[in-house]
Amino acid sequence: MARARKEITVVTWLGHEDARTRLAATIASERTAHAYLISGPEGIGKSAVAVEFARLLLCDQPTEKPCGVCPQCAALRTLHHPDLHFVAPSGSPKDSDTPGSETFSKELSKLREKLASDPYVSADLAELSTSESKAARRKSATGSKIRVADSRELLHDAYRKPYQAKRAVYILLNADNMVREAQNALLKLLEEPPTSAILLLTASNLQAVLPTVRSRCQPVKLLAYSAAEIRTALKQAGIEERAAELAGALSGGNMRRAIAFAEMEPEFLEKAAVEFLATSAVLMPDKVQEQVEKLLEDATFLDDAFFELMTLFLSDAAAWTAHVPNPAPHFPSQRDRIAKLSAAYPTANFGKAIEAVDKAASSRAAGYTPSLVLTAMAIDLNRALGPRARA
Ligand SMILES: [Zn+2]
């Protein structure tokens, strides 16, 4: 069951046209604010929007796009520009590793390079410097914090004249992970904003940003991507249709998750999930045993995605059987397959089947033995799906 893994590093599609046009217009009309708070769910390219706006703010002759030829644009290609500064979460508040250290600036430098080529990279330095495991990327950030010391450069230098461009830009990634002291220090800066520096904050959890900080920033709200938008973006990055559809459905609107799913080749996961459903439905004990063993060989099958995929399939089947008008299936390309599945099990209760999968996912999360969880799920699924129709 070995699966090839590929790395998708560049997705050029960014979306959020409205917000980007609005930001560009503030430059054209010379009505830029001192600070912006770019918010929205995880994995939707908030950093990418911030970086794109920074390029525009630093360019010598911006139109609705950076000119691409001025010295600022040239330096910004790798995001190593002396007037572009980053602040990002780098460790837990208890970490003794002093920011400003060599490791810290190396990590920030790595982040600049990553961001220059991959708009959906995680802004969490701790996550970047560790193994960057795919499983971790599909889950949310690590709980790293921006400490006062991490933002020292910002707090000390923001009032200085820019080195090279007409202004300086400070991008505070995951500002919702700033410890309270750091937010209070930031608040002082926002109360007396520097004349030639612009602050761009990104945050997934607005509640974690002090209301006093929020109220001093221009809000820029970004929405989660639709599964269709993600599908389009992944296909543009060279992902095959079916893999893009699966990754889009599993992503929950989070492009970073979608990319991680696409990299782990979700067709294999799909095959395993569908086979498991089919075997459970007829419940041949030997077959179930064989499937369980096969799944256990590769533990990644047992993370949430495996169960989620089954749920998505079963809910498509439920909608099909119930003749839901204008159904919005998770897997539009699998219409025929879903129709066959529904026809094969005329007495099936797909709602009950979904419950069986939910129960298994919770038991798995609660730490029950995988083989036990899977075997119990197979029995429950068999009861829910009922006898197969004669061909
Ligand atoms: Zn330029």
Boltz pocket constraint, residues with backbone or C-beta under 6 A from the ligand:
constraints:
  - pocket:
      binder: B
      contacts: [[A, 55], [A, 58], [A, 59], [A, 60], [A, 61], [A, 62], [A, 66], [A, 67], [A, 68], [A, 69], [A, 70], [A, 71], [A, 72], [A, 73]]
      max_distance: 6.0
